Amino acid sequence: MAQLVAGGQVSTMGVQRPDEPSPQGGLPEPQTPLYHHPLPELEAWLRSLGGRQRANHSSQWDLHQPHWSALVEFDVEELRVSWLQDGQQSVRQFPYGLSRADVEAAILAGP
């Protein structure tokens, strides 16, 4: 928050932009595009969704839900999600310019 300091000037010290991580080291605001998240924060986000990083491919994550499973992959230009449900595979790509909230909603909605 901006505050008035001596001489009538406004200080923005302590003001957090929506795309910056919180001072406590948390994730940026949910509406922040994925490209504004450092990799460790994206990994923490996937862990919070129940994802498990593959040991032999650090850019791949497995996510399991009661009715489907998914492989989440960090590609160069996009986040790729491959869902498997009832033997059927669905694949979608999400540009890193999309917000974390939108991508999360799409992933959790399933195939």
N, C-alpha and C positions, 0 to 999 in steps of 0.2 A: 504494500500500500504506500502511496506517496504521502509524504508528510512535509509540513511547512517547517523550515529551519530558520535560524537567525538571518535577518536581512530580507525576509519575505521570499526567499528562494524555495523552490520545491525540490525536494530530494526524492529520487526514486530508489534509493538504496533499500535493499530488502524486498523490492518488487520482483515477483516471480512471473516470468512469461509462461503461457500455457504449454509451450513445447519444451520447457526446461524441467529436469527432474526436481522433485521436492528436495529441500535441504536435508531431509532425513534419508535421502538416497532412494526414494520410491520411484515409481513410474511417472512419466509425464501425464498430463491430463488425457483422458480417453479419446478426445477428439483430435489429438495430435497425430499427424501422419507418421506412418511407420518409419520413414526415412529420418525422422528426428529422434529416434530411439537408439541409444548405443546398443551394440550387440548383447552385452551382459543383461540389459534390461529386457530386451526381446526374449532372451532365454528364460529369465525369471518369469516373464508373462506366460510363456508356454508352460512352464512348470506349474504356475498357478491354475492353469486350465486342466492340469492332470497329465501334461505331456512328459514323455521320457525321451531323453536324447539318446540316439543310437551310438553305441561305443565305437563302432568302426566308421561312422560317417557323422561328424560333428554338426553338419548342416541339416541333418534329418532328424525328425522328431516323430514319435508314435503317440497317438492320442486314441484312447478307447472310451466309448460310451456304451450304454446298454444295447443300443440297436445298430450301432455302426462303429467302425474304427477308421482312423485316418492317418495318413503319412503327410507331415508338414515339412516342406523343403525350402530352405533359403536358396533361391537362385540369384543370379546376378541382377536381373531386371525386375524380379517379382517374387512373391511368396506363392509357392505352388502347393495345393492341397489335393490329395487323392483319397477319396472316401471309398470304403468297401462296405457294402450292405447287401445281405442276402445274395452273395456271389456276384453282385454287380459293382463295377467300379465307375466312379464319377470323378473327373478332374477339373479343377478350376484354378485360374491364376489371378492373384490379387496384386496390383501394382503397389509399390512401397509408398506411393502418394496417398493411398487411402488411409483413413483414420484407424487407429487400433480398435476403437469401439465397433466400427463397421466390419472390419475383418473378423473380429471375435464373434460378432453376431452371425456372420456368414458361416464361419467354421462350425460353431455350435448348433446352427440350424441343421447341419448335416447335408447329405446329398440331396 
